[in-house]
Every structure is written in structure tokens, then in C-alpha cells.
Amino acid sequence: MAFVCVKCTDVAAVRLIQLLCWTPPCIPEVYLPEEPFIHVASALTIEINRAFKLLQDVASGRNLK
């Protein structure tokens, strides 16, 4: 029984050493250009403003075309 306990302790010690000496994987740096995000945000803003204008026209009872 003592032999099993000693072996379990040895295995745990080896795993701990492996864990402490572990180096994280190299994650490549990703470059995302700013321009496409600006275009999407601008187009989205225009569509949201159109929707708000339509809701305002409906709420005020203006003639919808």
C-alpha cells in the first residue's frame, strides 16, 4: 500500500513540475483595419435614423408615401 501512495505522490509531483514549466502557446497578433468598421457603423446609423424618421412620421400622422 505504501508503494502505491509513493508512486501517486511521484506522479503528482511530476505533473506539478510539468504544469509549472508549461509555456503558453504563441498566439499570432491579428490586425483589423479600422475603415470597414467605420463604414458598417455609418451605414447602420443611416438606417436607424431612417427608421426613427418613419416612426416619427407615423406617430405624428403625416402622410406616408
Secondary structure as a PSIPRED ss2 file (coil, helix, strand):
# PSIPRED VFORMAT (PSIPRED V4.0)

   1 M C   1.000  0.000  0.000
   2 A H   0.000  1.000  0.000
   3 F H   0.000  1.000  0.000
   4 V H   0.000  1.000  0.000
   5 C H   0.000  1.000  0.000
   6 V H   0.000  1.000  0.000
   7 K H   0.000  1.000  0.000
   8 C H   0.000  1.000  0.000
   9 T H   0.000  1.000  0.000
  10 D H   0.000  1.000  0.000
  11 V H   0.000  1.000  0.000
  12 A H   0.000  1.000  0.000
  13 A H   0.000  1.000  0.000
  14 V H   0.000  1.000  0.000
  15 R H   0.000  1.000  0.000
  16 L H   0.000  1.000  0.000
  17 I H   0.000  1.000  0.000
  18 Q H   0.000  1.000  0.000
  19 L H   0.000  1.000  0.000
  20 L H   0.000  1.000  0.000
  21 C C   1.000  0.000  0.000
  22 W C   1.000  0.000  0.000
  23 T C   1.000  0.000  0.000
  24 P C   1.000  0.000  0.000
  25 P C   1.000  0.000  0.000
  26 C C   1.000  0.000  0.000
  27 I C   1.000  0.000  0.000
  28 P C   1.000  0.000  0.000
  29 E C   1.000  0.000  0.000
  30 V C   1.000  0.000  0.000
  31 Y C   1.000  0.000  0.000
  32 L C   1.000  0.000  0.000
  33 P C   1.000  0.000  0.000
  34 E H   0.000  1.000  0.000
  35 E H   0.000  1.000  0.000
  36 P H   0.000  1.000  0.000
  37 F H   0.000  1.000  0.000
  38 I H   0.000  1.000  0.000
  39 H H   0.000  1.000  0.000
  40 V H   0.000  1.000  0.000
  41 A H   0.000  1.000  0.000
  42 S H   0.000  1.000  0.000
  43 A H   0.000  1.000  0.000
  44 L H   0.000  1.000  0.000
  45 T H   0.000  1.000  0.000
  46 I H   0.000  1.000  0.000
  47 E H   0.000  1.000  0.000
  48 I H   0.000  1.000  0.000
  49 N H   0.000  1.000  0.000
  50 R H   0.000  1.000  0.000
  51 A H   0.000  1.000  0.000
  52 F H   0.000  1.000  0.000
  53 K H   0.000  1.000  0.000
  54 L H   0.000  1.000  0.000
  55 L H   0.000  1.000  0.000
  56 Q H   0.000  1.000  0.000
  57 D H   0.000  1.000  0.000
  58 V H   0.000  1.000  0.000
  59 A H   0.000  1.000  0.000
  60 S H   0.000  1.000  0.000
  61 G C   1.000  0.000  0.000
  62 R C   1.000  0.000  0.000
  63 N C   1.000  0.000  0.000
  64 L C   1.000  0.000  0.000
  65 K C   1.000  0.000  0.000
